[in-house]
Amino acid sequence: MKKIYLLFVLAFLNLAYGYTQEKLWEVNLKETLYEVGWIMQSNDGLIIASGAKGLLAMDNTSGVIKWHNEELKGIDKNSFLTIDGLPLFYIEYTPLAGKTRGMIINSSTGDVVYDTKDDGYRIKNFTLLPDNGIILFELTKDSERYLMSFSLKTWKKLWVTPLGESSGFIKSLVSGKSFIDHGPYFTKENNLILGIKNEIFAINGSNGGVMWDHETDKKIKALVYSANNNSLYLGIKKSKKLTVLNPTDGTDITPGKLKLRGTLIDVRPDEANNLILVETEGFNIIDPSTNEFKWKKSFKIEYLDEVIPHEKGLIAIGKDEKDGTISLVDGEGKKIWSSKVKGYAYYVTPTDKGVMYVSTERSNILDYEKGKDVWDRDVKFKSIPAVTYDEKESKVILFENKKGYKFDLASGKIDLFAEDIVLENVKRKTPLLAEYVKDAGYLLYTGQHISLLSPSGEVKHTKYYEPASSLKGLIGLAEVGLAVAGVDLDISGALENIDQLSALSNGVVQRSQDQTDGTTTESMVAGLYVGDGQNMTPVFEITKQRYSNSKNVKNHKFIVTKIKSDTAPTKHSIYMINKTSGAIDKQIDLLDKTPNYVIDEIDNVIFINEKNHLISSYKF
């Protein structure tokens, strides 16, 4: 689940200094709401405003109030949660007298489709399952966990079932964080199986009744359901046993020969519908027809951490802080080749030409035939490189530590096209992201920085804008992610680049969550229809673009900055910066250093909460 809006709190707007704005509409909500605490944009484009006199929705094209719920006063914006692909959002309301209530609201009409008033639940997360016609909501009440099935057809609660107590966990849980660690899996009987910490629950998909539950001594490390043989595979942390359960009743059906020599790391399916069992002492293949190992001996490598199935074989990866190993193994468990990797390989992925790896010491591609280096020289990244894809040249662009590389995924060739590049206020550990700008080059940016590097390696523009206030949590650092994995290494950079590398290496150029380039086309994500056959009437249709609000849009990047002057007081502004030229095309001057606005990339407008009661819309 992802939050798909931009939100800040804006106090004042002053159009000056030669920058023009086309105001589309302006509505004063002083009388209606008295004070507007925040504004959001719903998935269907409406502007949701919360104030002292209730909650309302405004038409984003005209500013006309579509509905107003006077009861829902002073809603906490941190509880606002849009439900991906649907005209629904969740908020929590705390009345002066009474308990906090959670509500799911139809943004188009303002109708409350679910209210926890009588039940006292709070919604923490959800899983949208359109193929099953439901949304699974994760609920909490005091220290208890619950699961609710919500119909996409009727928009009503189907059932709620308790999932046990979690002492000390629920109180610290924030919205958006799932308490489900494994699953949910749907069995052949359309029942649900899920794992939470050290418990497994099997739930009747029709009425929500718990059919059986299973508690383990330690935390569940792996839980995999195989539809081929209708079996559930269970691995426990630091355990030397893999258990096979009957998903119908939870009985143990583990064959006697299925024993581990080390401790379990992972169980995962491959493309041939077998199961790969990875343990500290090696890995093997489980035949789902017999629930026994296919190989007489498991394949072993030191520091085994991961196994990736591929058409060329099974890629086994051993990771250590100083040295590692990458091996290619055939379907019979025999080694094709093994190659030592210097340093900790924090990124490994198969490509057309071989296995690409990026470690703390070196980076290269190992060919599938002999495991030899494809690149004629190693590339050493001191931090995770910024990554984008040049659509014209069909090459991956990597930028790190003042150097730019062009990497051909098809041939495996890598070229250094930019060297000794100096960007304003950018250091080695600055977590840069990259974006391809058509016919211009490669945008390198952070929350407060923007630079453009030409395809020939020339810096076209570079600028750092001082933040108006402290910026926290905007970009995930790699060292944080590695620390979670128990690795103590000095690696910095944006974790988003690892995901981008993985996608590009697997042939995915345009990703669904990437809203920054100009190649995206509008596409249907979800819809609800009534009728039969060819006579289907749409109730609603939500497009991918509509609910993707970002401060990094097709041609511009929006940055909030502090502007100091020797002759005038310090002021704060929103800059609309042209990605190609670096010019400030438009500027909104502010009095509040924590500005608050919403960008609608579909209609190219900015919605502003001004003076806590004046809502305005400006064309950009």
Residue pairs with C-beta under 8 A, 6 or more apart in sequence:
1 84
1 125
1 126
1 127
1 176
1 178
2 84
2 513
3 81
3 82
3 176
4 43
4 82
4 84
4 547
4 548
4 549
5 40
5 41
5 82
5 549
5 598
6 549
6 550
6 551
6 597
6 598
6 599
7 38
7 39
7 40
7 77
7 596
7 598
8 560
8 594
8 595
8 596
8 597
9 37
9 38
9 592
9 594
9 595
9 596
9 609
10 590
10 592
10 595
10 596
10 597
10 608
10 609
10 610
11 590
11 591
11 592
11 595
11 610
11 611
11 612
12 590
12 591
12 592
12 610
12 611
13 588
13 589
13 590
13 608
13 610
13 616
14 588
14 589
14 590
14 591
15 21
15 588
15 589
16 589
17 587
17 589
19 584
19 586
19 587
19 588
20 586
21 586
21 588
21 618
21 619
21 620
22 618
22 619
23 616
23 617
23 618
23 619
24 61
24 63
24 605
24 617
24 618
24 619
25 62
25 63
25 616
25 617
26 63
26 614
26 615
26 616
26 617
27 58
27 63
27 65
27 614
27 615
27 616
28 613
28 614
29 36
29 49
29 51
29 56
29 613
29 614
29 615
30 613
30 614
32 51
32 53
32 54
32 56
32 65
32 68
33 49
33 50
33 51
33 52
33 53
33 54
33 56
33 613
34 51
34 52
34 53
34 613
35 51
35 52
35 612
35 613
36 49
36 50
36 51
36 609
36 612
36 613
36 615
37 50
37 51
37 52
37 74
37 75
37 77
37 612
38 49
38 50
38 77
38 80
38 596
38 609
39 47
39 48
39 49
39 50
39 596
39 598
39 607
39 609
39 615
40 47
40 48
40 77
40 80
40 82
40 89
40 598
41 47
41 48
41 60
41 547
41 549
41 598
41 600
41 607
42 48
42 57
42 82
42 87
42 89
42 107
42 547
43 82
43 83
43 84
43 85
43 86
43 87
43 88
43 89
43 107
43 542
43 546
43 547
44 87
44 107
44 108
44 540
44 542
44 546
45 60
45 546
45 600
45 602
45 603
46 57
46 58
46 59
46 60
46 66
46 107
46 108
47 57
47 58
47 59
47 60
47 598
47 607
47 615
48 55
48 56
48 57
48 80
48 89
48 107
49 55
49 56
49 57
49 58
49 609
49 615
50 72
50 74
50 75
50 77
50 91
51 73
51 74
51 613
52 73
52 74
53 70
53 73
54 68
54 69
54 70
54 71
54 72
54 73
55 68
55 69
55 72
55 73
55 75
55 91
56 65
56 66
56 67
56 68
56 69
56 110
57 65
57 66
57 67
57 107
57 110
58 64
58 65
58 66
58 615
59 65
59 66
60 600
60 603
60 605
60 607
60 617
61 603
63 615
63 617
66 108
66 109
66 110
67 109
67 110
68 110
69 110
69 112
71 93
72 91
72 93
72 103
73 93
74 94
75 91
75 92
75 93
76 91
76 92
76 94
78 175
79 90
79 91
79 92
79 102
79 175
80 89
80 90
80 91
81 89
81 90
81 91
81 123
81 126
81 175
81 176
82 88
82 89
82 90
82 547
83 89
83 90
83 104
83 126
83 128
83 135
84 128
84 525
84 526
84 547
85 128
85 130
85 525
85 526
85 542
85 547
86 128
86 152
86 526
86 540
86 542
87 106
87 107
87 108
87 540
87 542
88 104
88 105
88 106
88 107
88 113
88 155
89 104
89 105
89 107
90 102
90 103
90 104
90 105
90 123
91 102
91 103
91 105
92 100
92 101
92 102
92 103
92 122
93 100
93 101
93 102
93 103
94 100
94 101
95 101
99 120
100 122
101 115
101 116
101 117
102 115
102 116
102 121
102 122
102 123
102 139
103 112
103 114
103 115
103 116
104 112
104 113
104 114
104 115
104 123
104 150
105 111
105 112
105 113
106 112
106 113
106 155
108 540
113 155
113 156
114 150
114 156
114 157
116 122
116 123
116 139
119 141
119 160
120 141
121 139
121 140
121 141
121 146
121 148
121 160
122 139
122 140
122 141
123 137
123 138
123 139
123 175
124 138
124 139
124 140
124 173
124 174
124 175
124 176
124 177
124 178
124 179
125 137
125 138
125 175
125 176
125 177
125 178
125 179
125 180
126 135
126 136
126 137
126 138
127 135
127 136
127 178
127 180
127 184
128 135
128 526
129 135
129 136
130 152
130 526
132 186
132 190
132 205
133 151
133 152
133 153
134 149
134 150
134 151
134 152
134 158
135 149
135 150
135 152
136 147
136 148
136 149
136 150
136 184
136 192
137 147
137 148
137 150
138 145
138 146
138 147
138 178
138 179
138 180
139 145
139 146
139 147
139 148
139 160
140 146
140 170
140 173
140 179
142 170
143 165
143 166
143 167
143 168
143 169
143 170
143 171
144 162
144 163
144 164
144 165
144 166
144 170
145 162
145 163
145 164
145 165
145 166
145 170
145 179
145 196
146 160
146 161
146 162
146 163
147 160
147 161
147 163
147 194
147 203
147 208
148 157
148 158
148 159
148 160
148 161
149 157
149 158
149 159
149 160
149 205
149 208
150 156
150 157
150 158
151 157
151 158
152 528
153 528
158 208
159 207
159 208
160 208
161 203
161 208
161 209
161 210
162 210
163 196
163 199
163 201
164 196
164 199
166 179
166 196
166 197
169 179
170 179
173 179
179 196
180 194
180 195
180 196
181 195
181 196
181 197
181 220
181 223
182 194
182 195
182 220
182 222
182 223
183 192
183 193
183 194
183 195
183 223
183 225
184 192
184 193
184 194
185 192
185 193
185 194
185 225
185 232
186 192
186 193
186 205
187 193
187 225
187 227
187 230
187 247
187 248
188 227
188 230
189 205
189 248
190 205
190 206
191 202
191 203
191 204
191 205
191 211
191 247
192 201
192 202
192 203
192 205
193 200
193 201
193 202
193 203
193 223
193 225
193 232
193 247
194 200
194 201
194 203
195 201
195 220
195 223
197 219
197 220
198 215
198 216
198 217
198 218
198 219
198 220
198 236
199 213
199 214
199 215
199 216
199 220
200 213
200 214
200 215
200 216
200 220
200 223
200 232
200 234
200 245
200 250
201 210
201 213
202 210
202 211
202 212
202 213
202 247
202 250
203 209
203 210
203 211
204 210
204 211
211 248
211 249
211 250
212 249
212 250
213 250
214 234
214 245
214 250
216 234
216 236
217 236
218 236
218 237
218 238
218 239
219 236
219 237
220 234
220 235
220 236
220 237
221 235
221 236
221 237
221 239
221 264
221 265
221 266
222 233
222 234
222 235
222 264
222 266
222 267
222 268
223 232
223 233
223 234
223 235
224 232
224 233
224 267
224 268
224 269
224 275
225 231
225 232
225 233
225 247
226 232
226 233
226 269
226 273
226 275
226 288
228 273
228 288
228 289
229 288
229 289
229 291
230 246
230 247
230 248
231 244
231 245
231 246
231 247
231 253
231 288
231 291
232 244
232 245
232 246
232 247
233 242
233 243
233 244
233 245
233 267
233 275
233 286
234 242
234 243
234 244
234 245
235 242
235 243
235 264
235 266
235 267
236 243
236 264
237 263
237 264
238 263
239 260
239 263
239 264
240 259
240 260
240 261
240 262
240 263
240 264
241 254
241 259
241 260
242 254
242 258
242 259
242 260
242 264
242 267
242 277
243 252
243 254
244 252
244 253
244 254
244 255
244 258
244 291
245 251
245 252
245 253
246 252
246 253
253 291
254 291
255 290
255 291
255 292
257 292
257 293
258 286
258 291
258 292
258 293
260 277
260 279
260 281
261 279
261 281
261 282
261 298
262 279
262 280
262 281
262 282
263 279
263 280
264 277
264 278
264 279
265 278
265 279
265 280
265 304
265 305
265 306
266 276
266 277
266 278
266 306
266 307
267 275
267 276
267 277
267 278
267 286
268 275
268 276
268 278
268 307
268 309
269 275
269 276
270 276
270 285
270 309
270 314
271 309
271 311
273 288
274 285
274 286
274 287
274 288
274 294
275 285
275 286
275 288
276 283
276 284
276 285
276 286
276 307
276 309
276 314
277 283
277 284
277 285
277 286
277 293
278 304
278 306
278 307
279 298
279 304
280 304
281 298
281 300
281 304
282 297
282 298
282 299
282 300
282 301
282 304
283 298
283 299
283 304
283 307
283 314
283 316
284 293
284 294
284 295
284 298
284 299
284 333
285 293
285 294
285 295
285 331
285 333
286 292
286 293
286 294
287 293
287 294
294 333
295 332
295 333
296 333
297 333
298 333
299 314
299 316
299 327
299 329
299 333
299 335
301 316
301 318
301 325
301 327
301 338
302 318
302 320
302 325
303 318
303 319
303 320
303 324
303 325
304 316
304 317
304 318
305 317
305 318
305 319
306 316
306 317
306 319
306 348
307 314
307 315
307 316
307 317
308 314
308 315
308 317
308 348
308 349
308 350
309 315
310 350
312 328
312 350
312 368
313 328
313 329
313 330
313 331
313 336
313 368
314 328
314 329
314 330
314 331
315 326
315 327
315 328
315 329
315 348
315 350
315 355
316 325
316 326
316 327
316 328
316 329
317 324
317 325
317 326
317 345
317 348
318 324
318 325
318 326
318 327
319 344
319 345
319 346
320 344
321 344
321 487
321 488
321 489
322 343
322 344
323 340
323 341
323 342
323 343
324 340
324 341
324 343
324 344
324 345
324 359
325 338
325 339
325 340
325 341
326 338
326 339
326 341
326 345
326 348
326 355
326 357
326 366
326 371
327 335
327 336
327 337
327 338
327 339
327 371
328 335
328 336
328 337
328 338
328 355
328 368
328 371
329 335
329 336
330 336
336 371
337 366
337 370
337 371
338 371
339 366
339 371
341 357
341 359
341 362
342 359
342 361
342 362
343 359
343 360
343 361
343 362
344 359
344 360
344 487
344 489
345 357
345 358
345 359
346 358
346 359
346 360
346 384
346 478
346 482
346 487
346 489
346 491
346 498
347 356
347 357
347 358
347 384
347 498
347 501
347 502
348 355
348 356
348 357
348 358
349 355
349 356
349 357
349 501
349 502
349 505
349 506
350 356
350 505
351 365
351 409
351 412
351 505
352 409
352 410
352 412
353 365
353 367
353 368
353 374
353 409
353 410
353 411
353 412
354 365
354 366
354 367
354 368
354 374
354 412
355 365
355 366
355 368
355 371
356 363
356 364
356 365
356 505
357 363
357 364
357 365
357 366
358 381
358 384
358 385
358 501
360 489
360 491
361 380
362 378
362 379
362 380
363 378
363 379
363 380
363 381
364 373
364 374
364 375
364 378
364 379
365 373
365 374
365 375
365 412
366 372
366 373
366 374
367 373
367 374
367 412
374 412
375 412
375 413
375 414
379 398
379 405
379 414
381 398
381 400
381 401
382 400
382 401
382 428
383 400
383 401
383 428
383 429
383 478
383 491
383 492
383 493
384 400
384 431
384 478
384 491
384 492
384 493
384 494
384 495
384 497
384 498
385 398
385 399
385 400
385 405
385 493
385 497
386 398
386 399
386 400
386 432
386 433
386 434
386 444
386 493
386 494
386 497
387 396
387 397
387 398
387 434
387 497
387 500
387 501
387 504
388 396
388 397
388 434
388 435
388 436
388 442
388 443
388 500
389 395
389 396
389 397
389 436
389 504
389 509
390 396
390 397
390 406
390 436
390 442
390 455
391 436
391 438
391 509
391 519
392 438
392 439
392 455
393 406
393 455
394 408
394 410
395 406
395 407
395 408
395 409
396 406
396 407
396 408
396 409
396 501
396 504
397 404
397 405
397 406
397 407
397 434
397 436
397 442
398 404
398 405
398 406
398 407
399 405
399 418
399 421
399 432
399 434
399 442
399 444
399 453
400 432
400 493
401 428
402 419
402 420
402 421
402 422
403 416
403 418
403 419
403 420
403 421
404 416
404 417
404 418
404 419
404 421
404 442
404 453
404 457
405 414
405 415
405 416
405 417
406 414
406 415
406 417
407 413
407 414
408 414
409 504
409 505
409 507
417 455
417 456
417 457
418 453
418 457
418 458
419 457
421 453
421 457
421 459
422 459
422 462
423 444
423 449
423 451
423 459
423 462
424 449
424 451
424 462
424 463
424 464
425 449
425 464
426 432
426 444
426 446
426 449
426 451
426 462
426 464
428 492
429 492
429 493
430 446
430 449
430 492
431 446
431 475
431 476
431 477
431 478
431 492
431 493
431 494
432 444
432 445
432 446
432 449
432 493
432 494
433 444
433 445
433 446
433 475
433 494
433 496
433 497
434 442
434 443
434 444
434 445
434 497
435 442
435 443
435 445
435 516
435 517
435 552
435 579
436 442
436 443
436 517
437 443
437 452
437 517
437 579
437 580
438 517
438 518
438 519
440 452
440 454
440 460
440 579
440 580
441 452
441 453
441 454
441 455
441 460
442 452
442 453
442 455
443 450
443 451
443 452
443 557
443 579
444 450
444 451
444 452
444 453
445 451
445 552
445 557
446 474
446 475
447 467
447 471
447 474
447 475
447 559
448 464
448 465
448 466
448 467
448 471
448 559
448 561
449 463
449 464
449 465
450 461
450 462
450 463
450 465
450 557
450 559
450 577
450 579
450 582
451 459
451 461
451 462
451 463
452 459
452 460
452 461
452 462
452 579
452 580
452 582
453 459
453 460
454 460
460 580
460 581
460 582
461 581
461 582
462 582
463 577
463 582
465 559
465 561
465 575
466 561
466 562
466 564
467 560
467 561
467 562
468 560
468 561
468 562
468 572
468 590
468 593
468 594
468 595
469 593
469 594
475 494
475 496
476 494
476 495
476 496
477 492
477 493
477 494
477 495
478 491
478 492
478 493
478 494
478 495
478 498
479 489
479 490
479 491
479 492
480 495
481 495
482 488
482 489
482 491
500 511
500 514
503 511
510 517
510 519
510 520
512 544
514 520
515 545
515 548
515 550
515 552
515 553
515 601
516 550
516 552
516 553
516 554
517 554
518 554
518 555
520 544
520 545
522 543
522 544
522 545
523 543
523 544
524 541
524 542
524 543
524 544
525 542
525 543
525 544
526 541
526 542
527 538
527 539
527 540
527 541
527 542
528 538
528 539
528 540
529 536
529 537
529 538
529 539
530 536
530 537
530 539
531 537
545 601
545 602
546 602
548 601
549 598
549 599
549 600
549 601
550 599
550 601
551 557
551 558
551 559
551 599
552 558
553 599
553 601
553 604
554 601
555 578
555 579
555 580
556 576
556 577
556 578
556 579
556 585
556 620
557 576
557 577
557 579
558 574
558 575
558 576
558 577
558 597
558 599
559 574
559 575
559 577
560 572
560 573
560 574
560 575
560 590
560 595
561 572
561 573
561 575
562 570
562 571
562 572
562 593
563 570
563 571
563 572
563 573
564 570
565 571
571 589
571 590
571 591
572 589
572 590
572 591
572 592
572 593
572 595
573 587
573 588
573 589
573 590
574 587
574 588
574 590
574 595
574 597
574 606
575 584
575 586
575 587
576 584
576 585
576 586
576 587
576 620
577 583
577 584
577 585
578 584
578 585
585 620
586 620
588 595
588 597
588 606
588 608
588 618
596 608
596 609
597 606
597 607
597 608
597 609
598 606
598 607
599 605
599 606
599 607
600 606
600 607
604 619
604 620
605 617
605 618
605 619
605 620
606 617
606 618
606 620
607 615
607 616
607 617
608 615
608 616
608 617
608 618
609 615
610 616
